[in-house]
Amino acid sequence: MPNECHQFERLVAENPTAGPLELVVGVRGLHGPGESSADISDVLLNRDRVGKELRALIGGPNSKGDSFVQDFADFESECPEFVILSTIGNITVISTQTPFMRSQLLKDEPVDAPVNGLVSDAAHGWWAYRTHLLMVTSVYSPVLFCWVPAVMSFTNGASADHFKFHFLALFQSIAEEAEERDMAVNDDLFAG
């Protein structure tokens, strides 16, 4: 492992302008791609891992988390429908959902089995900090014949406020899906 670290450091030092993808594919040369980080270790075949190692080696704002807010804002701009709710502070909740996940929240007719409604749970130990949770609300998909996530949230705790924001995101997405389908938004939509 120490030898691999030195090899990676040398590769980066010899190619200071190369990004993670170029390091994986092989650095530019006159006669095609040259040495690759994948030649050093199979672990360095993953572009994201190479990026992490590169940031740790070079340092700078990204290695210390200083740019998280800007990176998050950029991500929301690039994927405007994915983050459906975010609140960052003492109570932090970031709720995500794809259009497919949202489409599964409402059914034209109830399924003839005990699978109507929603199931919510939180996974402890998913994130690095044990108090952070992956909160998931799932719905049965008659299209896929299985339970699928409807809303997934990162939370930095399990207080009533954390749950409030997760379920606010869920209820807002149910209402948005109903409006998109020209369905009346009423209590029946939220009763399961």
Salt bridges, closest charged atoms under 4 A:
GLU9 OE1 - HIS6 ND1 3.90
GLU14 OE1 - ARG10 NH1 3.19
GLU22 OE1 - ARG28 NH2 3.02
GLU35 OE2 - ARG10 NH2 2.84
GLU53 OE2 - ARG49 NE 2.80
ASP108 OD1 - ARG181 NH1 3.95
ASP161 OD1 - LYS164 NZ 3.73
GLU176 OE1 - ARG102 NH1 3.47
GLU177 OE1 - ARG102 NE 2.83
GLU177 OE2 - ARG181 NE 2.83
GLU180 OE1 - ARG102 NH2 2.54
